[in-house]
Amino acid sequence: MPVIISDETLQQAGMTEREAVIEIACRLFDAEKLHLWPAAKLAGMSRVEFEGELIKRQIPIYRPTLEDLNEEMAALRRLGF
């Protein structure tokens, strides 16, 4: 189902259609509603381009979980650190 944003709304926001789509994709990624690649596709960008947009907005690209941290700590212990 297409989403329609009126020209008037875009004008009030001071955005082009492309800028609005990129902004929506970034916000969906930030809200953890979309993973990186689907959000990049929604924005019509490569993964690297989309990561650049996230960086500009100070949105973290990688969000390690407690499980990730525990795995890293276990790996360091196995290596003797």
DOTI-746390 format. One record per atom (N, C-alpha, C): y, x, z; residue in three letters. Coordinates in steps of 0.001 Angstrom, whole numbers, plus 500000, padded with zeros to 6 digits. Layout:
<dokols>
YXZALA
...
</dokols>
This chain:
<dokols>
498830500844500000MET
500000500000500000MET
501240500894500000MET
502064500778499003PRO
503278501603498930PRO
504284501198500014PRO
504993502179500516VAL
506083501934501454VAL
507382502090500673VAL
508238501116500815ILE
509503501147500074ILE
510642501360501056ILE
511423502394500795ILE
512624502660501575ILE
513791502434500629ILE
514648501529500986SER
515743501169500083SER
516690502345499867SER
517349502328498727ASP
518350503354498427ASP
519447503340499487ASP
519780502164499971GLU
520814502032500996GLU
520400502759502277GLU
519146502589502681THR
518649503256503883THR
518635504763503697THR
518183505212502532LEU
518180506655502252LEU
519595507204502279LEU
520511506453501719GLN
521914506874501680GLN
522467506968503106GLN
522162505968503934GLN
522623505992505328GLN
522045507177506082GLN
520823507521505773ALA
520169508661506425ALA
520624509990505835ALA
521302509926504693GLY
521748511151504037GLY
520597511953503469GLY
519576511233502981MET
518373511897502484MET
518032511421501077MET
517386512315500349THR
516798511910499082THR
515423511330499371THR
514815510728498362GLU
513470510186498537GLU
512495511298498921GLU
512598512436498243ARG
511708513567498529ARG
511892514063499963ARG
513147514200500395GLU
513402514656501765GLU
512806513686502790GLU
512898512395502509ALA
512350511389503427ALA
510833511493503506ALA
510190511689502376VAL
508724511803502372VAL
508290513050503141VAL
508996514151502953ILE
508671515383503683ILE
508875515169505180ILE
509973514519505531GLU
510252514252506948GLU
509161513381507568GLU
508743512357506866ILE
507679511471507362ILE
506381512254507539ILE
506041513092506566ALA
504816513891506658ALA
504870514834507860ALA
506021515457508074CYS
506164516369509216CYS
506019515612510529CYS
506620514458510611ARG
506551513669511855ARG
505134513143512108ARG
504434512766511062LEU
503039512321511232LEU
502161513475511698LEU
502416514670511173PHE
501674515845511629PHE
502009516130513089PHE
503291516096513436ASP
503721516379514805ASP
503130515384515803ASP
502981514137515384ALA
502410513098516246ALA
500881513139516252ALA
500323514113515535GLU
498867514287515413GLU
498189513080514778GLU
498909512432513867LYS
498350511315513101LYS
497715511817511807LYS
498194512980511317LEU
497629513620510128LEU
497393515092510420LEU
496304515622509890HIS
496056517055509954HIS
496945517753508934HIS
496965519065508989LEU
497878519866508171LEU
497750519577506676LEU
496544519678506132TRP
496385519524504689TRP
496732518109504205TRP
496255517043504857PRO
496660515708504405PRO
498178515489504493PRO
498812516041505514ALA
500264515903505641ALA
500966516661504513ALA
500460517840504188ALA
501037518616503083ALA
500892517860501762ALA
499726517246501551LYS
499522516470500321LYS
500473515280500270LYS
500654514596501408LEU
501588513482501450LEU
502990513942501065LEU
503361515119501533ALA
504682515679501231ALA
504771516208499803ALA
503627516292499114GLY
503624516828497749GLY
503851518326497720GLY
503320519003498735MET
503548520442498875MET
502234521180499052MET
502306522490498823SER
501163523339499166SER
501138523481500679SER
500039523980501197ARG
499918524185502639ARG
500986525149503136ARG
501211526221502403VAL
502194527232502807VAL
503604526645502791VAL
503933525878501754GLU
505248525248501692GLU
505448524293502870GLU
504397523516503168PHE
504501522555504255PHE
504642523273505596PHE
503913524359505777GLU
504051525138507011GLU
505497525615507168GLU
506123525986506066GLY
507535526392506107GLY
508432525264506587GLY
508142524051506139GLU
508912522889506591GLU
508709522646508078GLU
507487522816508551LEU
507214522647509977LEU
507969523698510792LEU
507973524922510316ILE
508674526005511009ILE
510165525697511078ILE
510747525213509980LYS
512173524860509970LYS
512486523815511033LYS
511546522931511291ARG
511740521851512269ARG
511251522230513665ARG
510804523466513809GLN
510270523978515073GLN
509094523128515573GLN
508252522712514631ILE
507040521968514953ILE
505886522965514924ILE
505166523131516034PRO
504062524097516069PRO
502992523769515030PRO
502560524789514306ILE
501533524614513287ILE
500156524588513940ILE
499942525502514867TYR
498655525604515540TYR
498819525147516981TYR
497910524317517422ARG
497962523773518772ARG
496617523993519453ARG
496466525182520024PRO
495188525471520660PRO
494929524528521829PRO
493675524144521961THR
493264523268523058THR
492750524117524204THR
492496523480525329LEU
491914524175526469LEU
490539524729526091LEU
489805523979525292GLU
488489524444524826GLU
488638525718523992GLU
489657525762523120ASP
489912526972522323ASP
490176528165523236ASP
491008527947524244LEU
491341529019525177LEU
490094529503525916LEU
489273528569526368ASN
488044528946527075ASN
487111529757526175ASN
487007529378524904GLU
486168530127523959GLU
486715531532523746GLU
488037531647523634GLU
488652532969523456GLU
488421533846524684GLU
488570533262525864MET
488350534021527101MET
486898534472527201MET
485954533612526835ALA
484532533978526865ALA
484251535110525889ALA
484870535056524713ALA
484680536110523712ALA
485234537431524231ALA
486373537406524893LEU
486952538629525452LEU
486056539204526553LEU
485499538320527382ARG
484580538792528438ARG
483351539465527832ARG
482827538864526751ARG
481644539465526090ARG
481979540836525528ARG
483226541045525149LEU
483654542338524607LEU
484028543328525706LEU
483991542866526947GLY
484250543766528071GLY
485712543812528497GLY
486479542846528107PHE
487902542825528517PHE
488106541935529707PHE
</dokols>
